[in-house]
Amino acid sequence: MRGRFDPRRRRAEEPPAEQAVETAASGADSAELTEIVAALHFDLAEWLGTDAPPKVFDRISGALDERFTSVVTTGQAVDRETFLAGIWSARNALAGLQIEVSEAQELARSGQLILVRFVAENRLGTVRMQQRTVTAALITDGRTHLWRTVHETALPEPPRAAPAETAAPAAPGTATVIDQEMAVATAPEAATVPETVAASDVAVALDATIAAAALGDSAVQAVSTTAADESGPSEDETGMSSVPVGSDQESVPGADEVEGGAVVGEPGVWEKSADLG
C-alpha cells in the first residue's frame, strides 16, 4: 500500500553509508598505525643502541599488552616477561643500532583487533642486516594501541655478485714467476757453466787466503812454485814449449819443428850420407 513504511528499504540503504564512514576511518588509522609501528621500533633501537634512560624501557613495556607474545626469526616464542627481561639486559648492547620500518599496511580489522604487516631492518653504520617481515596484532580502545602478538619472518638476503678476478700487471722490466721458471727450464745447460767456474774461483781464493793466514806468505809461495812445477811445460802460440822461469828444464824444439828438412827425431840428410860412405 502506498504511504506505508517499509523497514527493509532503510536496512538496505544503511550499509553503504556505514561502509563509507569505515573506509574514511581506515585511511586515517593507516597513517596512525605507521606512526605507532615506527615509535615502538625507535624506542627499541634507542634502548639497544645507546645508554638510554629507564624511561625508554618504560615506554616499551607500556606498549605491550599483558598477554603479549612474540615469535622471532629463529622460531623461538617468548612471552611478555621473557621478552622484557631480554630487552632489559641488552641495554646498549648494539651501539649505534638503527631500526628502519617500511611498507606498513593494515591487513584486517575486527572490533578492537587490528592486524598489520610491515618490513623491519637493522642497520649498524653502513651495514644492513636482519631484514624481516613482521605481522602483528594490536588491540585498541580507540585511544591507545597495545601490541598483542608479533611474528617475525626473515627475508632471504639478495645474492651478492662475486668480484671479478683481475690479474695484477707485472712491473715494467720484470718477469713473472712463471716466465722465470720457463726460462730456467728451457735454457741450455751451458748457461750454468759460468756459475760453476765462478764458484771454483771463489773456492780457490778462499783456500789461498786461509793458507796465507795459517802458514805465512813464504809457505804459500812455495806451494805455488811446486804447483807450477807439477803442471809441466806448456806450449805457446809459436809451437815452442816454455817452462817457468827458474826451473832446471831447457827449451826443446816442438814436435812440429823441422831441422835440415827433417822432423826432429829422424836422421838428417848428412847422417844418411855418412852411413852410405
C-alpha positions as CSV (number, residue, x, y, z in Angstrom):
1,M,0.0,0.0,0.0
2,R,1.1,3.5,-0.8
3,G,2.5,5.5,2.1
4,R,3.1,2.5,4.2
5,F,6.6,2.3,5.8
6,D,8.8,-0.5,4.5
7,P,11.7,-1.2,7.0
8,R,13.5,-3.3,4.5
9,R,14.4,-0.3,2.4
10,R,16.0,1.5,5.2
11,R,18.1,-1.5,6.2
12,A,19.2,-1.9,2.6
13,E,20.4,1.7,2.3
14,E,22.3,1.9,5.7
15,P,25.3,-0.4,4.9
16,P,26.7,1.8,2.1
17,A,26.7,4.8,4.4
18,E,28.5,2.8,7.1
19,Q,31.0,1.4,4.6
20,A,31.9,4.9,3.5
21,V,32.5,6.0,7.1
22,E,34.6,2.9,7.8
23,T,36.7,3.5,4.7
24,A,37.5,7.1,5.7
25,A,38.3,5.9,9.2
26,S,40.5,3.2,7.8
27,G,42.5,5.8,5.8
28,A,43.1,7.9,8.9
29,D,44.0,4.9,11.0
30,S,46.5,3.6,8.4
31,A,48.7,6.7,8.9
32,E,48.3,6.5,12.6
33,L,49.4,2.8,12.6
34,T,52.5,3.7,10.7
35,E,53.5,6.1,13.4
36,I,52.7,3.6,16.1
37,V,54.9,0.9,14.5
38,A,57.7,3.4,13.9
39,A,57.5,4.8,17.5
40,L,58.0,1.3,19.1
41,H,60.9,0.4,17.0
42,F,62.5,3.8,17.5
43,D,62.4,3.1,21.3
44,L,63.8,-0.4,20.8
45,A,66.7,1.0,18.8
46,E,67.4,3.7,21.3
47,W,67.5,1.2,24.2
48,L,69.6,-1.4,22.4
49,G,72.0,1.1,20.7
50,T,72.5,3.8,23.3
51,D,72.9,4.4,27.0
52,A,69.2,5.2,27.2
53,P,67.5,6.3,30.4
54,P,65.0,3.9,32.1
55,K,62.0,5.9,30.8
56,V,62.7,4.5,27.3
57,F,62.3,1.0,28.7
58,D,59.1,2.1,30.5
59,R,57.7,3.2,27.1
60,I,58.5,-0.2,25.6
61,S,56.9,-2.2,28.4
62,G,53.9,0.2,28.4
63,A,53.2,-0.5,24.7
64,L,52.9,-4.3,25.2
65,D,49.6,-6.0,26.2
66,E,49.6,-8.1,29.3
67,R,49.2,-11.3,27.1
68,F,51.9,-10.2,24.7
69,T,53.7,-13.0,22.8
70,S,56.5,-12.8,20.2
71,V,57.9,-15.3,17.7
72,V,61.4,-14.2,16.5
73,T,63.1,-15.1,13.2
74,T,64.7,-18.2,14.7
75,G,61.2,-19.6,15.5
76,Q,61.5,-19.2,19.3
77,A,58.3,-18.0,21.0
78,V,58.6,-15.8,24.2
79,D,56.0,-14.2,26.5
80,R,56.0,-10.7,27.7
81,E,58.1,-11.3,30.8
82,T,60.8,-13.1,28.9
83,F,60.9,-10.5,26.2
84,L,61.2,-7.6,28.6
85,A,63.9,-9.4,30.6
86,G,66.0,-9.9,27.5
87,I,65.5,-6.3,26.4
88,W,66.5,-5.0,29.9
89,S,69.8,-7.0,29.9
90,A,70.6,-5.9,26.3
91,R,70.8,-2.2,27.0
92,N,73.4,-0.5,24.7
93,A,74.5,-4.0,23.5
94,L,74.4,-2.8,19.9
95,A,75.9,0.7,19.9
96,G,74.7,2.8,17.1
97,L,71.8,0.5,16.2
98,Q,69.0,1.8,14.0
99,I,65.8,0.0,13.1
100,E,64.1,1.1,9.8
101,V,60.4,0.3,9.3
102,S,58.8,0.4,5.9
103,E,55.8,-0.9,3.9
104,A,53.4,-0.7,6.9
105,Q,49.9,-1.7,6.0
106,E,46.7,-2.7,7.7
107,L,45.6,-6.3,6.7
108,A,42.4,-6.6,8.7
109,R,40.3,-5.0,11.4
110,S,37.6,-6.6,13.6
111,G,36.3,-4.8,16.7
112,Q,39.3,-3.9,18.8
113,L,41.7,-6.1,17.0
114,I,43.9,-4.7,14.1
115,L,46.2,-6.9,12.0
116,V,49.2,-5.1,10.4
117,R,52.2,-6.1,8.4
118,F,55.5,-4.2,7.8
119,V,59.1,-4.7,6.9
120,A,61.9,-4.0,9.5
121,E,65.6,-3.9,9.0
122,N,68.5,-3.4,11.5
123,R,71.4,-1.1,10.5
124,L,74.8,-0.5,12.1
125,G,76.5,2.3,10.3
126,T,76.5,1.4,6.6
127,V,75.9,-2.3,7.3
128,R,72.3,-3.5,6.8
129,M,71.2,-6.8,8.3
130,Q,68.3,-8.9,9.6
131,Q,65.7,-7.7,7.1
132,R,62.4,-9.3,8.1
133,T,58.7,-9.2,7.5
134,V,56.6,-8.6,10.7
135,T,53.0,-9.5,11.2
136,A,51.5,-8.0,14.3
137,A,48.1,-7.9,16.1
138,L,47.2,-4.7,18.0
139,I,44.4,-4.1,20.4
140,T,42.9,-0.6,20.6
141,D,40.2,1.0,22.7
142,G,40.1,4.0,20.2
143,R,42.7,6.0,22.1
144,T,45.6,3.7,22.7
145,H,47.1,0.8,20.9
146,L,48.8,-2.2,22.6
147,W,50.9,-4.9,20.9
148,R,49.2,-8.2,21.4
149,T,51.4,-10.5,19.3
150,V,54.3,-10.2,16.9
151,H,55.6,-12.8,14.4
152,E,58.8,-12.2,12.5
153,T,59.9,-14.0,9.3
154,A,63.4,-13.5,8.0
155,L,63.7,-12.4,4.4
156,P,66.4,-14.0,2.2
157,E,69.4,-11.9,1.5
158,P,69.8,-10.8,-2.1
159,P,72.7,-12.6,-3.9
160,R,75.9,-10.7,-3.9
161,A,77.9,-10.6,-7.2
162,A,81.3,-12.1,-6.9
163,P,84.1,-9.6,-7.6
164,A,85.8,-10.1,-10.9
165,E,89.3,-11.6,-10.5
166,T,91.8,-9.5,-12.4
167,A,95.5,-10.3,-12.6
168,A,97.8,-7.6,-11.4
169,P,100.0,-6.3,-14.2
170,A,103.7,-7.1,-13.9
171,A,106.1,-4.3,-13.1
172,P,107.9,-2.9,-16.2
173,G,111.3,-4.7,-16.8
174,T,110.5,-7.7,-14.6
175,A,109.2,-11.1,-15.5
176,T,106.6,-13.1,-13.6
177,V,107.4,-16.2,-11.6
178,I,106.0,-18.4,-14.4
179,D,108.2,-16.7,-17.0
180,Q,111.3,-17.1,-14.9
181,E,110.6,-20.8,-14.3
182,M,110.0,-21.4,-18.1
183,A,113.3,-19.5,-18.8
184,V,115.2,-21.8,-16.4
185,A,113.6,-24.9,-17.8
186,T,114.3,-24.1,-21.5
187,A,117.8,-22.6,-21.0
188,P,120.8,-24.7,-22.3
189,E,123.0,-26.4,-19.7
190,A,126.0,-24.4,-20.9
191,A,124.4,-21.4,-19.3
192,T,125.3,-22.8,-15.8
193,V,129.0,-23.1,-16.6
194,P,130.0,-19.6,-15.7
195,E,128.3,-20.0,-12.4
196,T,130.4,-23.2,-11.8
197,V,133.6,-21.5,-12.8
198,A,132.9,-18.5,-10.7
199,A,132.2,-20.8,-7.7
200,S,135.5,-22.6,-8.1
201,D,137.4,-19.4,-8.4
202,V,135.9,-18.2,-5.2
203,A,136.8,-21.6,-3.5
204,V,140.5,-21.3,-4.7
205,A,140.7,-17.7,-3.5
206,L,139.2,-18.7,-0.2
207,D,141.7,-21.6,0.2
208,A,144.6,-19.3,-0.6
209,T,143.5,-16.8,2.0
210,I,143.2,-19.5,4.6
211,A,146.6,-20.9,3.8
212,A,148.2,-17.4,3.9
213,A,146.8,-16.8,7.3
214,A,147.9,-20.2,8.7
215,L,151.3,-20.8,7.0
216,G,152.6,-17.3,6.1
217,D,153.5,-15.8,2.8
218,S,156.6,-17.9,2.3
219,A,154.8,-21.2,2.6
220,V,152.1,-20.1,0.2
221,Q,154.8,-19.0,-2.3
222,A,156.5,-22.4,-2.0
223,V,153.2,-24.2,-2.5
224,S,152.5,-22.0,-5.6
225,T,156.0,-22.8,-7.0
226,T,155.5,-26.6,-6.5
227,A,152.1,-26.4,-8.2
228,A,153.7,-24.7,-11.2
229,D,156.5,-27.3,-11.5
230,E,154.0,-30.1,-11.4
231,S,151.9,-28.5,-14.1
232,G,154.8,-29.2,-16.7
233,P,155.7,-27.2,-19.7
234,S,153.1,-25.6,-21.9
235,E,153.2,-24.6,-25.5
236,D,152.9,-21.1,-26.6
237,E,151.4,-19.9,-29.9
238,T,154.7,-20.4,-31.8
239,G,154.8,-24.1,-31.1
240,M,157.7,-23.8,-28.7
241,S,157.5,-25.3,-25.3
242,S,158.1,-23.0,-22.4
243,V,158.9,-23.6,-18.8
244,P,158.5,-21.4,-15.7
245,V,161.4,-19.1,-15.0
246,G,164.0,-20.5,-12.6
247,S,163.3,-24.2,-13.4
248,D,166.0,-26.7,-14.5
249,Q,164.3,-27.7,-17.7
250,E,165.7,-26.5,-21.0
251,S,163.8,-25.4,-24.1
252,V,163.4,-28.2,-26.6
253,P,162.1,-27.9,-30.1
254,G,158.4,-28.6,-30.6
255,A,157.1,-31.7,-32.3
256,D,156.2,-29.7,-35.3
257,E,159.7,-28.1,-35.8
258,V,162.0,-29.3,-38.6
259,E,165.7,-29.3,-38.7
260,G,167.5,-29.6,-42.0
261,G,164.3,-30.5,-43.7
262,A,163.7,-33.5,-41.4
263,V,161.4,-33.9,-38.5
264,V,163.2,-33.8,-35.1
265,G,163.9,-37.4,-34.1
266,E,164.6,-38.7,-37.6
267,P,168.1,-38.9,-39.1
268,G,169.2,-35.9,-41.2
269,V,170.5,-35.9,-44.8
270,W,174.2,-35.8,-43.8
271,E,173.6,-38.7,-41.4
272,K,172.2,-40.8,-44.1
273,S,175.3,-39.9,-46.4
274,A,177.7,-40.9,-43.7
275,D,176.0,-44.2,-43.4
276,L,176.4,-44.8,-47.1
277,G,180.1,-43.9,-47.1
